[in-house]
Amino acid sequence: GDEMAYRFKRKTVNVAIHGGKIPISALVLDEFGIHGTLNADGIPSTLGFTVTHIHSGYSIAKLWKRGSCRRLVEEIVSLGLNWQYEDPEQLPDELWAKAKPVIQKYISKPSN
């Protein structure tokens, strides 16, 4: 098919936690990073993976499998939307309207 080959790069992203931000090594594509879900001390754990919106540092999904996170990010990136917002609350409604069903689809499957 005409699937685009998305290339994730290993980068450090600033993840929001406890009102601050901490640098975490993540797999990055476009505006999104995938990293081990942080425990209470801000350390990436083995308890699943988180998709973070890099500009704001906020988590948009927590899933069990890294592969599911990758597919989620690829699907969101393929929508071709502008995610250059520092605050996820500022994202225009039509942006969320397109992205939310994709995110929900992944979050709602326990096997992901």
N, C-alpha and C positions, 0 to 999 in steps of 0.2 A: 504493500500500500504506500501511500504518500505520507507515512508517519515521519515527522521531523525527528532527527536524532538530537535529543537535548543533551547538552554536556554540562553536568554539574561540576563545579570547581570547589576545592577545599579552601575555605576562607575563614577568617575570624569575624564573627558578627557580635554586636552588642545586644544582649537579651535583657528585657525588662524583668526585674525581680525585686520585691520588697521596696518599691518606690525608686530604686536606682537601676543602673544597667551594668551588666558584667560581660566581659568578652568571652565568647565560647567558640570553639572550633566547630564549623558546620559545613555541610555540603550545600553549595549555593547555586541557584539558578534564578537569574533575573532578580526579582525583588524578594525572594524567599530563601530561607535557610532551613536545613533539616539537622537536628542535633538530638543527642540523648536527652530525654525529659529530665529536667532539673529536679533534684531533691530539695528539701527545705533549706539546705545549706548552700544551694546554688551550684551543686556539683552534678554534672550529667550522670544519670544513673542508668542501670540496665533495664529500668521499668518503662520500656517503650521509647517512642520518639516524638518530637514536637516539631511542627512546622511554624517558623517564626517569620513575620513580616518584617524585613530588615530595616526599612526606613523608620518604623516606630519602635521596633524591638518587641512587639506584642505577639503572643502565641495565637495562631488562628485554628490550630487543630493538634490534638494529641492522639497518636495511634500506636498500636503495638508493633507494627512492622515498618522497617525503613523503606521497603519496596512500596508499601501502600502510600507512604509520605511522598515518595518520588512521583508516583502516578498522580497523586493529588496536585502536587506542584506543577507537573507537566500539563495537567488539564487546565489549571487556573491560568498558567502562562499562555496556553494556546488560545485563550479567550481574547488575548491582545488588548487588555485593559491597561489604563494608566494607574499604577499603584504608588506613584511618587508623593505620598502623603506622610507627614511625620506622625499624624494622629489617626489611628484607624477609625475613630469616631467621625473624622472629617470626610471619610470616603463617601463620594456621592451615592445616593440611594440606588441609582441604576447600576452602579458598580457592584454593590452588595447584592442587588437583585439577581445579577448574573453569577456571582461567585458563591453565594450562600447555598444554592441547591447542590453545587459540586462538593462543597465542604460537608454539607449534611449527609450526602450520599456515602462519604467515607466514614464519617463519625458514627453513622447509624449501624454500620456493619461490625459486630463484635470481633469478627475474624481479622479485621484490618489492624 
